Amino acid sequence: MGNLRLGLVGCGAIAQWHATALQHAQRTTVTACVDVVSANADKLAEITGGTACSTIAKALEIGVDALAILVPHHLHEDLVTQALEAGVHVALEKPMAPTLEACERILATAARHPDRVFMLTENAQYWPEVVMAQKLIAEGAIGKLVTARSWHNFGITPEFYPSDESWRFQQSAAGGGVALDTGSHWMRPLRMILGEIDEVVAVTGRLWEKMEGESMVRSLCLFKSGVVASFDVILATGAVGLQPHFQFTGTTGEIVISALGEVRLFDGKDWQGTVVGRGNYMDSYKGVWQDFEAAILDGTPLAADARYSLGEVAAANAIVRSAQSKKWEKVW
Ligand SMILES: NC(=O)c1ccc[n+]([C@@H]2O[C@H](COP(=O)([O-])OP(=O)(O)OC[C@H]3O[C@@H](n4cnc5c(N)ncnc54)[C@H](O)[C@@H]3O)[C@@H](O)[C@H]2O)c1
């Protein structure tokens, strides 16, 4: 039992991942599981020990100090506003909202409740291999950064794309394609290590007819530092190979993060490089909840404030604009 009573609003695919991670948040107890589909709420209630219900109002009656909003993108603004106005702490899944205007409205609502923590749960902020690479690069392990590469290829799974009617295929619900959705988890590490992006140039593709947004992005990001990184996301139609997630090239060496969680430093000592650490993407979700409970219970600043996540929304927008204009597009 912990000190923070948390309600999960939206008991779908990611809620199950969060429920597993929450077992490691020692001071958080899930007390309510809210879903408009009662079977989904019941399933999460069984996993977490919380009480199933169908509205935020019911969750407040059950007793919550904080709510995690884990619903499709077009519902974020309404539900996060309800939660913030109810006076509880809020953790909201990425992207904050499908448009920057909606994001600003949400941030304005959060600003009216400064004594409540509002977190945007971009789990990549806590991705162990990324945090390791960030530290090594800051310590000068590969000299000055020259360029970087980010690669995310994945397939359609029943877990996240349960049917042809999945909200992720619909522009009106998802607000975009893979750049806005899963791409954020690969964009955040680039921003953590390279800083802010100035411009992007991109080509996008629709590999899946049933998906209204783009299912493929091949792009270059020019960072304000002058460094250029490639950013590729492919929702493949077939099997995918294991490519490194990230490659950071510096003036004296390289760091490669493999798809299997290995962080390998190439610093000239061994042509095969040296494995300097191993991590696990799934552990990034533990970091989310440890950060959230520390922010609420100890007053510790979040690893990244919610506004920081707008950088991923703006970059995704610029990618889509560039694919249409066939030109470099400013992110802001
Ligand atoms: N961090 C990550 O790695 C990651 C991975 C997947 C999804 N996500 C994000 O999580 C969010 C949810 O995605 P998902 O894949 O779990 O979707 P999902 O469709 O599997 O689950 C959404 C759930 O919300 C419920 N719901 C819909 N309207 C509701 C309402 N008004 N009140 C309560 N519940 C409601 C649905 O019934 C469903 O159970 C999205 O923002 C998505 O981008 C993040």
The ligand as an SDF file (V2000), in Angstrom:
LIG
                    3D

 44 48  0  0  0  0  0  0  0  0999 V2000
    3.7320    5.4340  -23.9470 N   0  0  0  0  0  0  0  0  0  0  0  0
    3.5310    4.4660  -24.8200 C   0  0  0  0  0  0  0  0  0  0  0  0
    4.3900    3.6550  -25.1070 O   0  0  0  0  0  0  0  0  0  0  0  0
    2.1700    4.3410  -25.4430 C   0  0  0  0  0  0  0  0  0  0  0  0
    1.8520    3.1650  -26.1470 C   0  0  0  0  0  0  0  0  0  0  0  0
    0.5480    3.0540  -26.6360 C   0  0  0  0  0  0  0  0  0  0  0  0
   -0.3680    4.0590  -26.4420 C   0  0  0  0  0  0  0  0  0  0  0  0
    0.0040    5.1890  -25.7950 N   0  0  0  0  0  0  0  0  0  0  0  0
   -0.9540    6.2780  -25.6170 C   0  0  0  0  0  0  0  0  0  0  0  0
   -1.9290    5.8830  -24.6530 O   0  0  0  0  0  0  0  0  0  0  0  0
   -3.2020    6.4110  -25.0170 C   0  0  0  0  0  0  0  0  0  0  0  0
   -4.1850    5.2580  -25.1570 C   0  0  0  0  0  0  0  0  0  0  0  0
   -3.7060    4.3580  -26.1360 O   0  0  0  0  0  0  0  0  0  0  0  0
   -4.0970    2.8020  -26.0690 P   0  0  0  0  0  0  0  0  0  0  0  0
   -3.2370    2.1270  -27.0700 O   0  0  0  0  0  0  0  0  0  0  0  0
   -4.0870    2.2920  -24.6820 O   0  0  0  0  0  0  0  0  0  0  0  0
   -5.5960    2.8550  -26.6120 O   0  0  0  0  0  0  0  0  0  0  0  0
   -6.7380    1.7590  -26.4130 P   0  0  0  0  0  0  0  0  0  0  0  0
   -7.7280    1.9900  -27.4600 O   0  0  0  0  0  0  0  0  0  0  0  0
   -6.1350    0.3880  -26.2870 O   0  0  0  0  0  0  0  0  0  0  0  0
   -7.3380    2.0920  -24.9740 O   0  0  0  0  0  0  0  0  0  0  0  0
   -8.0940    3.2660  -24.7440 C   0  0  0  0  0  0  0  0  0  0  0  0
   -9.1460    2.9470  -23.6920 C   0  0  0  0  0  0  0  0  0  0  0  0
   -9.8310    4.1640  -23.3830 O   0  0  0  0  0  0  0  0  0  0  0  0
  -11.1890    3.8310  -23.1860 C   0  0  0  0  0  0  0  0  0  0  0  0
  -12.0170    5.0230  -23.2740 N   0  0  0  0  0  0  0  0  0  0  0  0
  -12.4620    5.6610  -24.3750 C   0  0  0  0  0  0  0  0  0  0  0  0
  -13.1950    6.7460  -24.0380 N   0  0  0  0  0  0  0  0  0  0  0  0
  -13.1800    6.8100  -22.6800 C   0  0  0  0  0  0  0  0  0  0  0  0
  -13.7610    7.6960  -21.7330 C   0  0  0  0  0  0  0  0  0  0  0  0
  -14.4730    8.7490  -22.1020 N   0  0  0  0  0  0  0  0  0  0  0  0
  -13.5570    7.4540  -20.4120 N   0  0  0  0  0  0  0  0  0  0  0  0
  -12.8170    6.3750  -20.0240 C   0  0  0  0  0  0  0  0  0  0  0  0
  -12.2530    5.5000  -20.8800 N   0  0  0  0  0  0  0  0  0  0  0  0
  -12.4450    5.7120  -22.1880 C   0  0  0  0  0  0  0  0  0  0  0  0
  -11.4680    2.7930  -24.2610 C   0  0  0  0  0  0  0  0  0  0  0  0
  -12.6300    2.0760  -24.0280 O   0  0  0  0  0  0  0  0  0  0  0  0
  -10.1940    1.9530  -24.1700 C   0  0  0  0  0  0  0  0  0  0  0  0
  -10.3310    0.9110  -23.2220 O   0  0  0  0  0  0  0  0  0  0  0  0
   -2.9660    7.2320  -26.2900 C   0  0  0  0  0  0  0  0  0  0  0  0
   -2.6910    8.5540  -25.9240 O   0  0  0  0  0  0  0  0  0  0  0  0
   -1.7240    6.6050  -26.8810 C   0  0  0  0  0  0  0  0  0  0  0  0
   -0.9580    7.4500  -27.7340 O   0  0  0  0  0  0  0  0  0  0  0  0
    1.2400    5.3360  -25.2800 C   0  0  0  0  0  0  0  0  0  0  0  0
  1  2  1  0
  2  3  2  0
  2  4  1  0
  4  5  1  0
  4 44  2  0
  5  6  2  0
  6  7  1  0
  7  8  2  0
  8  9  1  0
  8 44  1  0
  9 10  1  0
  9 42  1  0
 10 11  1  0
 11 12  1  0
 11 40  1  0
 12 13  1  0
 13 14  1  0
 14 15  2  0
 14 16  1  0
 14 17  1  0
 17 18  1  0
 18 19  2  0
 18 20  1  0
 18 21  1  0
 21 22  1  0
 22 23  1  0
 23 24  1  0
 23 38  1  0
 24 25  1  0
 25 26  1  0
 25 36  1  0
 26 27  1  0
 26 35  1  0
 27 28  2  0
 28 29  1  0
 29 30  1  0
 29 35  2  0
 30 31  1  0
 30 32  2  0
 32 33  1  0
 33 34  2  0
 34 35  1  0
 36 37  1  0
 36 38  1  0
 38 39  1  0
 40 41  1  0
 40 42  1  0
 42 43  1  0
M  CHG  2   8   1  16  -1
M  END
$$$$
